């Protein structure tokens, strides 16, 4: 039984993440925990207003949120295709990161799923700050679902690595779970600005990766490109990649792919989910 936590603010993006989760985990038993973090700080339009007015606004907002969450749970229950999918509503007034940390421990969460508007220049400067905080501050694997992502057969999962880090068992087990879930192939991708070859340590780590996935369909790929975004985009299109995975420890890649400033975004706007794996 998997335990999946999905924070929701009732936006289209969070609804899309829920829809994607139901499809992605369609064939296995899952406890879905839908978390809404209530905003308890309401300001009047002009920044003023007495305490009583603000208190009433807070109560109304919280009541509306509770109603929306119950409605969302009911929608999930009526639309589920798997009788072993269970849904639970959670409300909290902590900040988002603390609320998620609390539930990760209490509910033994396997994955966090979060929707985002995507990363186009036209709609935001960088990936949603909430998602960024969760990726960097919560020690739990997270799937980032772009707003334009639609579930399709997971034929190939890309795993981006520079081979500099020793791969720990949690990485293998998480990748293996996802490969087995959809009978997918693993495409290990190394993107470098120059073709300098691998040093001895990198070669050993690559060999260990090959040995660890010896019973899974997998292949190794090298792309030389000065722009990580361009190299990844081309690889996704060429190899029909359905999901991109990366180790959370590899902050350099994560910052360049997910947390970089708008000037670096250019036309790069992925429509495949990212799986960030925490060890």
Backbone bond lengths (Angstrom), bond angles and torsions (degrees), N, CA, C in turn:
res aa  C-N    CA-C-N  psi(-1)  N-CA   C-N-CA  omega(-1)  CA-C   N-CA-C  phi
1 X - - - 1.467 - - 1.527 109.23 -
2 X 1.329 116.22 119.90 1.455 120.60 177.12 1.526 110.09 -87.88
3 X 1.319 115.70 147.56 1.459 122.07 175.40 1.521 108.47 -114.69
4 X 1.328 115.98 116.25 1.460 122.11 -174.49 1.522 109.63 -117.04
5 X 1.321 116.21 128.83 1.467 121.59 178.34 1.524 109.15 -107.03
6 X 1.331 116.26 126.94 1.463 120.98 179.84 1.526 109.27 -126.29
7 X 1.326 118.41 102.40 1.461 120.43 173.90 1.527 109.41 -66.32
8 X 1.304 117.34 139.77 1.459 120.44 179.80 1.519 111.37 -136.34
9 X 1.326 114.64 139.05 1.466 120.80 172.01 1.525 109.68 -115.79
10 X 1.345 115.75 13.90 1.466 124.50 178.29 1.531 112.96 69.96
11 X 1.309 116.75 16.40 1.463 120.67 177.84 1.528 109.90 -82.79
12 X 1.334 115.93 168.66 1.468 120.61 177.35 1.522 110.70 -60.97
13 X 1.331 115.74 -35.97 1.459 119.44 -178.07 1.524 112.06 -67.95
14 X 1.326 116.57 -40.96 1.465 118.80 178.66 1.528 110.62 -70.62
15 X 1.338 117.15 -34.18 1.465 120.24 175.89 1.527 110.51 -65.33
16 X 1.325 115.85 -38.54 1.463 119.78 178.49 1.527 110.68 -64.90
17 X 1.335 116.47 -37.73 1.465 120.46 177.75 1.530 110.65 -63.27
18 X 1.325 116.84 -40.07 1.466 120.75 178.23 1.524 110.33 -64.66
19 X 1.318 115.41 -45.81 1.465 120.11 179.23 1.532 110.85 -59.88
20 X 1.324 115.87 -42.15 1.461 120.34 179.44 1.532 110.44 -64.17
21 X 1.323 116.09 -42.10 1.466 120.77 -179.43 1.525 111.70 -61.56
22 X 1.338 116.63 -42.29 1.463 120.29 -179.90 1.526 111.04 -62.42
23 X 1.326 116.37 -37.69 1.465 120.47 178.68 1.528 111.52 -75.13
24 X 1.321 116.17 -41.97 1.466 120.47 -176.01 1.527 111.40 -64.09
25 X 1.339 116.00 -40.88 1.468 120.99 -178.43 1.528 111.50 -103.62
26 X 1.313 116.92 29.53 1.466 121.94 -172.25 1.522 113.94 -61.73
27 X 1.323 117.50 -28.90 1.466 120.05 -170.33 1.524 115.21 -102.30
28 X 1.325 117.61 6.08 1.467 119.36 -178.30 1.530 110.26 -129.83
29 X 1.337 117.74 158.79 1.467 120.71 176.63 1.531 110.35 -68.82
30 X 1.317 116.06 134.08 1.467 120.14 -178.06 1.523 110.70 -143.96
31 X 1.325 115.52 138.56 1.461 121.65 164.91 1.524 107.26 -96.80
32 X 1.324 116.54 114.85 1.459 121.02 177.41 1.528 109.08 -98.15
33 X 1.318 115.92 122.58 1.459 121.48 177.50 1.525 108.50 -108.73
34 X 1.324 115.96 113.56 1.458 120.95 179.12 1.524 108.20 -95.80
35 X 1.312 115.13 116.51 1.464 121.52 -174.45 1.519 110.89 -107.80
36 X 1.323 115.58 125.34 1.464 120.08 171.57 1.521 108.70 -116.79
37 X 1.314 115.01 123.96 1.462 120.83 177.50 1.515 107.88 -96.57
38 X 1.333 115.63 114.89 1.460 120.65 -174.51 1.516 111.34 -75.35
39 X 1.308 115.15 142.55 1.464 120.81 173.21 1.518 107.74 -90.69
40 X 1.330 116.60 121.42 1.465 119.16 -176.62 1.525 111.82 -108.20
41 X 1.334 115.48 9.19 1.457 119.28 -179.97 1.516 108.55 -116.86
42 X 1.322 118.07 96.54 1.460 123.29 -178.46 1.523 109.41 -105.07
43 X 1.313 116.90 129.80 1.455 121.54 178.55 1.521 109.97 -108.40
44 X 1.328 116.13 145.27 1.453 120.71 172.62 1.519 108.89 -67.30
45 X 1.339 119.69 156.10 1.452 122.20 -179.76 1.515 113.69 -52.31
46 X 1.328 117.71 -35.69 1.460 120.64 -179.60 1.524 112.13 -96.36
47 X 1.347 115.22 9.34 1.462 119.47 178.10 1.511 112.68 81.87
48 X 1.342 117.70 3.98 1.451 120.93 -178.60 1.523 109.85 -115.81
49 X 1.323 116.01 -170.24 1.448 120.38 179.64 1.510 110.26 124.43
50 X 1.353 116.57 140.84 1.450 119.06 -177.81 1.519 111.02 -77.39
51 X 1.317 115.43 166.71 1.455 121.23 -175.91 1.515 112.80 -60.65
52 X 1.337 116.87 -37.82 1.463 120.05 -179.24 1.528 110.89 -62.76
53 X 1.337 116.05 -45.18 1.470 120.53 179.75 1.517 110.97 -60.45
54 X 1.336 115.16 -43.13 1.466 119.06 179.68 1.524 110.99 -65.73
55 X 1.320 117.46 -38.24 1.461 120.87 179.68 1.524 110.83 -63.46
56 X 1.333 116.20 -42.67 1.462 120.51 178.09 1.526 110.28 -62.62
57 X 1.329 115.69 -42.11 1.468 120.12 179.07 1.522 110.67 -62.78
58 X 1.329 115.65 -40.18 1.465 120.00 178.90 1.525 111.15 -62.32
59 X 1.330 116.25 -47.33 1.462 121.11 -179.12 1.524 110.53 -60.73
60 X 1.336 115.91 -44.82 1.466 120.38 179.74 1.520 111.11 -61.82
61 X 1.331 115.78 -43.16 1.465 120.36 179.76 1.520 111.09 -62.62
62 X 1.330 117.04 -44.31 1.461 121.20 -179.76 1.526 111.41 -65.43
63 X 1.337 116.58 -39.44 1.459 120.34 178.30 1.521 110.70 -64.66
64 X 1.331 116.13 -42.45 1.463 120.27 178.11 1.526 110.89 -62.47
65 X 1.331 115.93 -40.88 1.461 120.31 -179.96 1.528 110.63 -64.17
66 X 1.327 117.15 -42.55 1.465 120.97 178.92 1.522 111.10 -61.48
67 X 1.322 115.17 -41.47 1.460 120.23 179.25 1.528 111.18 -64.75
68 X 1.328 115.83 -43.01 1.466 120.35 179.41 1.526 111.13 -64.50
69 X 1.329 116.10 -39.06 1.461 120.14 -178.71 1.527 110.67 -66.70
70 X 1.332 116.48 -41.75 1.465 120.19 177.60 1.522 110.86 -63.46
71 X 1.324 115.81 -41.14 1.461 120.71 178.78 1.525 111.01 -63.77
72 X 1.332 115.65 -40.05 1.462 120.66 179.59 1.529 111.00 -65.23
73 X 1.321 116.31 -41.61 1.465 120.90 177.57 1.529 110.14 -61.21
74 X 1.329 116.77 -43.96 1.466 120.74 179.55 1.522 111.49 -63.09
75 X 1.327 116.30 -39.39 1.465 120.44 177.89 1.520 110.46 -62.29
76 X 1.324 116.35 -43.03 1.467 120.65 178.81 1.527 111.11 -62.56
77 X 1.312 116.30 -42.19 1.460 120.32 -178.23 1.524 111.76 -65.06
78 X 1.324 116.83 -39.73 1.465 120.03 -177.67 1.524 112.34 -76.70
79 X 1.328 116.90 -22.76 1.468 119.70 -176.99 1.526 113.07 -98.29
80 X 1.317 118.05 -6.07 1.469 120.56 -176.35 1.528 110.69 -67.94
81 X 1.319 114.93 146.23 1.458 121.65 177.65 1.524 111.04 -105.04
82 X 1.319 116.41 -9.24 1.458 121.76 -177.43 1.526 108.80 -117.13
83 X 1.318 116.15 118.25 1.465 120.51 -178.79 1.519 112.13 -65.72
84 X 1.336 116.86 -15.97 1.468 121.04 179.62 1.528 112.24 -91.98
85 X 1.301 116.39 12.43 1.461 120.68 172.06 1.523 108.50 -92.49
86 X 1.322 116.36 122.03 1.457 122.17 179.32 1.531 108.84 -114.60
87 X 1.330 116.52 145.01 1.463 120.91 -175.60 1.526 110.58 -126.50
88 X 1.328 114.49 136.38 1.458 120.57 -178.11 1.527 109.52 -135.31
89 X 1.317 115.19 137.89 1.466 121.07 178.96 1.524 109.78 -97.24
90 X 1.322 115.70 136.42 1.464 121.47 177.81 1.521 108.63 -132.83
91 X 1.318 115.93 131.11 1.465 121.21 174.56 1.520 108.90 -120.17
92 X 1.314 115.98 144.42 1.459 120.43 -179.67 1.515 108.75 -150.85
93 X 1.337 116.22 153.88 1.464 120.08 177.78 1.526 111.66 -115.07
94 X 1.339 116.51 14.46 1.459 119.61 171.85 1.522 108.87 -74.81
95 X 1.338 116.98 171.59 1.462 116.97 171.45 1.526 107.92 -69.36
96 X 1.323 116.89 160.83 1.459 121.22 -170.68 1.524 113.16 -56.45
97 X 1.324 117.75 -47.97 1.463 120.94 -177.18 1.522 111.10 -61.47
98 X 1.331 116.93 -45.82 1.462 120.20 -179.59 1.525 111.30 -65.85
99 X 1.331 116.44 -38.60 1.465 120.09 179.10 1.526 110.83 -64.03
100 X 1.320 116.41 -40.71 1.462 120.48 179.49 1.526 110.56 -68.88
101 X 1.330 117.14 -44.62 1.469 120.40 177.34 1.531 110.83 -55.38
102 X 1.311 115.37 -44.21 1.462 121.45 -179.01 1.534 110.91 -58.76
103 X 1.334 116.63 -45.52 1.457 120.61 -177.87 1.529 112.55 -74.49
104 X 1.318 117.04 -32.85 1.467 120.81 177.55 1.524 110.16 -58.09
105 X 1.331 115.41 -41.09 1.467 120.34 179.43 1.528 111.32 -76.03
106 X 1.337 116.02 -48.91 1.464 120.51 -174.33 1.529 112.63 -65.63
107 X 1.324 116.51 -38.19 1.467 120.50 -175.12 1.531 112.66 -103.27
108 X 1.322 116.58 4.84 1.476 121.31 -179.61 1.531 110.54 50.84
109 X 1.316 114.69 56.67 1.463 122.18 -174.03 1.527 111.60 -68.95
110 X 1.330 115.78 134.21 1.467 121.71 176.88 1.527 111.54 -88.84
111 X 1.334 115.88 -41.29 1.461 120.62 -179.25 1.522 110.17 -141.29
112 X 1.320 114.51 145.44 1.458 121.92 168.06 1.519 106.49 -105.42
113 X 1.320 117.82 134.49 1.458 121.44 174.60 1.520 108.95 -115.89
114 X 1.319 116.15 128.94 1.458 120.31 179.62 1.518 110.01 -133.46
115 X 1.317 115.44 134.78 1.454 120.76 176.45 1.515 110.35 -88.79
116 X 1.323 115.37 149.92 1.457 120.50 177.11 1.509 108.99 -140.83
117 X 1.315 115.72 156.80 1.462 120.19 -178.86 1.512 112.86 -71.48
118 X 1.320 117.71 -3.77 1.459 119.47 -174.64 1.508 109.35 97.54
119 X 1.315 117.68 -168.34 1.451 120.10 -172.37 1.519 112.63 -132.79
120 X 1.339 118.05 30.22 1.455 119.49 -179.24 1.519 110.73 -76.52
121 X 1.308 116.32 152.73 1.456 121.62 -178.44 1.519 110.99 -62.41
122 X 1.332 116.45 -32.13 1.452 120.11 -171.18 1.516 114.56 -70.53
123 X 1.350 118.19 -24.61 1.460 116.95 -172.47 1.519 116.55 -115.04
124 X 1.309 119.36 -13.75 1.456 119.18 175.06 1.511 110.09 -167.30
125 X 1.315 115.44 160.35 1.453 120.18 -176.84 1.513 112.39 -79.14
126 X 1.295 116.95 -29.85 1.453 120.27 179.60 1.509 108.36 -158.79
127 X 1.300 115.67 169.71 1.454 120.25 178.07 1.525 109.20 -51.69
128 X 1.346 116.15 143.25 1.446 120.25 -177.50 1.514 113.47 -42.49
129 X 1.315 116.66 132.34 1.464 120.96 -175.28 1.522 111.72 -60.25
130 X 1.335 117.32 -33.06 1.462 119.76 177.96 1.520 111.11 -61.60
131 X 1.330 116.21 -46.30 1.459 120.73 179.84 1.517 110.88 -63.38
132 X 1.327 116.35 -41.13 1.468 120.91 178.36 1.518 111.01 -58.30
133 X 1.322 115.85 -46.02 1.465 120.25 -178.40 1.523 111.60 -63.09
134 X 1.320 115.77 -41.76 1.463 119.30 -179.16 1.525 110.52 -65.61
135 X 1.334 117.11 -42.79 1.463 120.98 179.73 1.521 111.15 -58.26
136 X 1.315 116.32 -44.09 1.464 120.36 -172.45 1.526 114.14 -89.53
137 X 1.338 118.11 -19.51 1.459 119.83 -172.13 1.527 115.53 -116.61
138 X 1.326 117.81 -10.96 1.467 120.52 -179.59 1.524 109.31 -113.56
139 X 1.320 116.52 123.82 1.464 121.51 -175.92 1.522 110.93 -85.65
140 X 1.319 114.89 70.54 1.457 121.43 177.44 1.521 107.39 -152.56
141 X 1.317 116.90 140.65 1.463 119.62 -179.68 1.523 110.31 -61.70
142 X 1.319 115.59 138.94 1.452 120.81 -174.49 1.515 110.83 -131.26
143 X 1.318 115.59 136.71 1.458 121.58 172.12 1.521 108.13 -101.63
144 X 1.318 115.54 123.86 1.462 121.32 177.66 1.523 107.31 -100.05
145 X 1.328 116.50 117.58 1.461 121.67 -175.01 1.529 109.81 -106.70
146 X 1.329 118.52 108.34 1.467 120.43 177.46 1.522 110.80 -60.61
147 X 1.323 116.05 150.60 1.458 120.49 -177.75 1.510 113.96 -61.42
148 X 1.336 116.84 -24.44 1.461 119.94 -179.42 1.524 112.80 -97.93
149 X 1.325 117.51 8.41 1.469 121.04 -179.42 1.523 110.54 -80.43
150 X 1.309 115.89 134.39 1.459 122.38 174.81 1.521 108.03 -125.39
151 X 1.312 115.96 138.88 1.457 118.63 -177.28 1.522 110.80 -65.74
152 X 1.311 114.80 135.04 1.462 122.10 171.83 1.522 107.25 -143.72
153 X 1.292 116.69 168.80 1.462 120.84 -177.09 1.525 110.39 -51.17
154 X 1.332 115.82 129.20 1.464 121.36 -178.83 1.530 108.36 -86.85
155 X 1.318 115.85 82.95 1.464 120.23 -177.20 1.522 111.95 -79.56
156 X 1.332 115.47 -41.17 1.463 120.53 -175.26 1.524 110.59 -135.88
157 X 1.316 116.08 131.35 1.464 122.06 175.35 1.521 108.14 -113.02
158 X 1.322 116.17 123.04 1.466 120.41 178.19 1.524 109.52 -86.52
159 X 1.309 115.72 142.49 1.465 121.74 175.25 1.523 107.41 -125.39
160 X 1.327 116.37 111.16 1.460 121.34 -177.50 1.523 109.68 -87.18
161 X 1.312 116.44 130.41 1.464 120.30 179.54 1.519 110.57 -153.37
162 X 1.324 114.97 151.92 1.466 119.84 172.43 1.531 110.48 -104.25
163 X 1.336 116.23 2.11 1.474 123.51 179.35 1.529 113.08 65.58
164 X 1.325 117.48 14.58 1.464 119.52 -178.21 1.523 112.62 -84.69
165 X 1.323 117.11 -24.05 1.459 120.50 -176.50 1.524 111.46 -101.15
166 X 1.315 115.35 146.71 1.463 120.68 173.78 1.526 108.09 -72.51
167 X 1.314 116.91 131.38 1.457 121.02 -177.41 1.523 109.96 -85.41
168 X 1.321 115.66 124.06 1.460 121.16 -177.91 1.530 110.69 -95.96
169 X 1.327 115.45 166.70 1.464 121.30 -172.30 1.526 112.76 -59.95
170 X 1.336 117.46 -34.22 1.459 120.49 -179.18 1.520 111.14 -61.81
171 X 1.310 117.00 -36.17 1.462 121.04 178.81 1.523 109.83 -64.60
172 X 1.330 116.37 -46.42 1.461 120.47 -179.42 1.528 111.23 -64.15
173 X 1.322 116.69 -44.12 1.465 119.57 -177.16 1.523 111.27 -66.25
174 X 1.332 117.41 -39.75 1.466 120.49 179.55 1.521 111.07 -66.59
175 X 1.324 116.49 -46.78 1.463 119.61 178.04 1.527 110.74 -62.81
176 X 1.326 116.73 -43.73 1.467 120.61 -179.07 1.522 111.60 -61.63
177 X 1.331 116.81 -41.75 1.468 120.80 178.46 1.522 110.87 -56.79
178 X 1.325 115.71 -44.82 1.462 119.78 -177.71 1.521 112.17 -72.68
179 X 1.322 116.89 -35.60 1.465 120.14 176.82 1.525 110.77 -65.11
180 X 1.334 116.31 -43.80 1.461 120.87 -178.74 1.526 111.63 -69.92
181 X 1.311 116.59 -33.58 1.462 121.10 -177.86 1.522 111.49 -59.36
182 X 1.328 116.09 -36.70 1.469 120.02 -176.60 1.526 113.19 -121.28
183 X 1.331 116.26 11.50 1.470 120.20 -177.75 1.530 110.12 52.08
184 X 1.316 115.34 48.91 1.463 121.84 -174.51 1.523 111.15 -95.30
185 X 1.323 114.31 163.66 1.462 121.35 173.46 1.520 108.78 -101.16
186 X 1.324 116.31 145.67 1.463 121.64 178.24 1.523 109.11 -97.87
187 X 1.329 116.21 126.51 1.458 121.94 177.67 1.527 108.03 -113.76
188 X 1.316 115.46 103.98 1.463 121.12 -176.98 1.527 108.35 -82.68
189 X 1.320 115.94 122.57 1.463 120.94 -173.44 1.522 111.57 -117.90
190 X 1.313 114.79 127.13 1.460 121.94 174.41 1.527 107.95 -116.25
191 X 1.340 115.84 115.57 1.464 120.81 179.84 1.516 108.51 -107.35
192 X 1.324 116.28 124.17 1.465 121.01 -179.44 1.519 110.15 -130.05
193 X 1.325 115.16 149.19 1.464 119.15 178.76 1.518 111.33 -74.06
194 X 1.334 116.23 -28.06 1.462 120.69 178.55 1.522 109.05 -138.65
195 X 1.292 116.73 146.63 1.462 121.29 -180.00 1.527 109.81 -83.49
196 X 1.331 114.69 78.27 1.461 120.22 -178.02 1.524 112.22 -95.63
197 X 1.311 117.06 -4.82 1.454 120.26 -177.66 1.519 111.70 80.46
198 X 1.322 116.76 169.79 1.460 122.42 -179.38 1.516 110.15 -95.71
199 X 1.344 115.69 144.02 1.460 118.50 173.92 1.530 108.78 -81.01
200 X 1.314 117.16 179.52 1.468 120.76 -174.68 1.528 112.47 -63.00
201 X 1.337 116.41 -39.81 1.470 119.73 179.71 1.525 110.70 -66.08
202 X 1.324 116.92 -43.82 1.459 120.42 178.55 1.526 110.91 -63.04
203 X 1.317 116.02 -39.74 1.462 120.47 178.93 1.525 111.04 -62.99
204 X 1.333 116.72 -40.94 1.470 121.02 177.61 1.525 110.80 -63.28
205 X 1.342 116.53 -44.09 1.464 120.60 -179.40 1.529 111.07 -64.65
206 X 1.317 116.34 -38.67 1.468 120.30 176.90 1.524 110.03 -63.98
207 X 1.333 116.77 -42.88 1.459 120.73 178.91 1.517 112.28 -62.57
208 X 1.339 115.90 -39.35 1.462 120.57 178.67 1.524 110.17 -65.54
209 X 1.330 116.44 -38.61 1.459 121.42 178.00 1.532 109.96 -63.45
210 X 1.315 115.68 -43.87 1.471 120.85 179.00 1.531 110.69 -61.56
211 X 1.320 116.65 -43.51 1.466 120.82 -179.79 1.531 111.00 -65.38
212 X 1.316 116.68 -41.69 1.465 121.33 -175.89 1.526 112.18 -65.72
213 X 1.326 116.90 -29.58 1.467 120.54 -179.80 1.528 111.71 -107.28
214 X 1.321 115.76 26.17 1.466 120.22 -176.01 1.526 112.61 -62.05
215 X 1.331 117.63 -24.89 1.461 120.26 -179.80 1.528 112.21 -96.59
216 X 1.319 116.72 3.65 1.460 121.98 177.80 1.527 109.27 -112.70
217 X 1.308 115.39 150.77 1.462 118.84 175.23 1.524 108.44 -70.66
218 X 1.321 116.97 121.16 1.458 119.59 -177.73 1.525 110.20 -153.99
219 X 1.309 115.45 161.89 1.463 121.35 177.85 1.517 108.76 -153.28
220 X 1.327 115.91 159.51 1.465 121.93 -177.92 1.528 109.93 -114.09
221 X 1.329 114.35 139.50 1.463 119.38 -175.29 1.523 110.06 -137.15
222 X 1.298 114.30 147.19 1.463 121.16 178.28 1.524 108.90 -128.01
223 X 1.322 115.95 130.44 1.460 121.35 177.42 1.516 108.35 -125.10
224 X 1.304 116.00 126.77 1.464 120.55 175.50 1.521 108.33 -99.38
225 X 1.318 116.00 114.57 1.457 120.31 -178.79 1.520 108.61 -159.51
226 X 1.310 117.04 133.90 1.459 120.48 -179.27 1.524 111.46 -68.85
227 X 1.317 116.90 -26.30 1.457 121.01 179.27 1.527 109.35 -105.22
228 X 1.323 116.36 113.68 1.457 121.40 179.45 1.523 110.67 -57.04
229 X 1.348 115.85 -42.33 1.459 120.65 -177.47 1.525 111.57 -59.76
230 X 1.338 115.94 -45.48 1.462 120.45 -178.75 1.519 111.25 -65.98
231 X 1.331 115.99 -43.42 1.460 120.14 178.88 1.516 112.04 -60.20
232 X 1.338 116.49 -42.65 1.459 120.61 -179.91 1.524 110.97 -68.55
233 X 1.319 116.38 -43.92 1.469 120.85 -179.90 1.529 110.61 -57.05
234 X 1.318 116.71 -46.42 1.464 120.64 179.98 1.527 111.47 -64.57
235 X 1.329 115.82 -38.54 1.466 120.05 -179.60 1.525 110.60 -66.83
236 X 1.330 117.03 -42.24 1.465 121.67 178.51 1.520 110.55 -57.53
237 X 1.322 116.05 -44.66 1.463 120.60 -178.13 1.527 111.52 -70.60
238 X 1.322 117.18 -41.28 1.466 121.26 -176.54 1.523 112.24 -68.63
239 X 1.324 116.53 -40.66 1.460 120.96 -173.72 1.530 113.67 -103.39
240 X 1.307 117.47 11.91 1.464 121.55 177.79 1.528 110.69 51.60
241 X 1.320 115.43 53.40 1.464 121.91 -178.06 1.526 110.34 -76.49
242 X 1.334 116.07 131.05 1.465 121.33 -179.01 1.521 112.87 -101.89
243 X 1.333 116.37 -18.64 1.463 120.87 178.61 1.524 108.53 -154.93
244 X 1.332 115.56 143.19 1.462 121.29 177.70 1.521 108.32 -112.36
245 X 1.324 117.19 127.40 1.465 120.98 -179.97 1.520 110.34 -115.89
246 X 1.313 115.12 151.56 1.458 121.50 -178.17 1.525 108.63 -156.91
247 X 1.314 117.16 149.41 1.467 121.42 179.14 1.523 109.26 -81.87
248 X 1.323 116.77 134.48 1.464 121.49 -176.73 1.522 112.06 -59.85
249 X 1.337 116.53 -29.61 1.459 120.38 -179.33 1.525 111.75 -62.92
250 X 1.322 116.64 -25.18 1.459 120.86 -177.21 1.524 109.71 -81.31
251 X 1.324 115.51 70.34 1.457 121.46 -174.57 1.520 112.62 -62.48
252 X 1.329 117.02 -29.62 1.460 119.71 -178.88 1.524 111.08 -61.39
253 X 1.327 116.76 -48.63 1.456 120.60 178.92 1.524 111.23 -66.12
254 X 1.335 116.32 -43.09 1.462 119.79 -178.09 1.519 110.78 -62.25
255 X 1.313 116.61 -43.18 1.462 119.99 179.07 1.522 111.14 -63.02
256 X 1.310 116.71 -40.68 1.462 120.11 -178.52 1.524 111.96 -71.52
257 X 1.330 116.84 -34.99 1.457 120.18 -176.84 1.523 113.38 -87.79
258 X 1.328 116.43 -40.18 1.457 120.01 -170.61 1.517 114.92 -115.56
259 X 1.325 118.19 -25.29 1.456 119.84 -172.55 1.518 113.29 -116.43
260 X 1.321 117.41 10.79 1.453 119.95 -173.57 1.520 112.11 -76.24
261 X 1.335 118.79 158.44 1.452 121.82 179.74 1.518 112.00 -69.50
262 X 1.329 115.51 162.43 1.459 121.72 -174.13 1.515 113.23 -58.60
263 X 1.312 118.88 -31.71 1.459 121.25 -177.47 1.517 111.83 -60.51
264 X 1.333 116.45 -25.45 1.456 120.76 -177.39 1.529 112.78 -90.98
265 X 1.329 117.12 -5.85 1.456 118.95 -173.31 1.522 113.02 -73.95
266 X 1.332 116.44 -37.27 1.450 123.10 -179.02 1.528 108.34 49.67
267 X 1.345 117.76 -124.77 1.462 120.12 -178.36 1.521 111.74 -104.66
268 X 1.322 116.25 9.86 1.464 120.56 -176.06 1.518 110.31 -74.62
269 X 1.317 116.50 115.51 1.460 121.14 179.28 1.528 108.74 -145.83
270 X 1.314 117.17 87.77 1.462 120.27 -174.25 1.518 112.63 -66.77
271 X 1.313 116.12 147.34 1.460 120.09 175.06 1.518 111.05 -117.42
272 X 1.342 115.85 19.19 1.465 120.63 175.00 1.529 108.45 -113.85
273 X 1.314 117.58 147.86 1.468 121.01 -179.94 1.529 112.16 -68.86
274 X 1.329 115.03 154.54 1.460 122.22 173.07 1.525 108.17 -109.85
275 X 1.313 115.56 134.12 1.464 121.45 174.12 1.517 107.67 -108.95
276 X 1.330 116.61 111.16 1.461 122.02 178.91 1.529 107.39 -99.21
277 X 1.329 116.07 115.89 1.464 121.49 -172.44 1.522 110.96 -98.67
278 X 1.318 116.12 121.53 1.464 121.46 174.08 1.527 108.96 -93.85
279 X 1.320 115.30 141.55 1.466 120.50 -179.64 1.522 111.19 -82.93
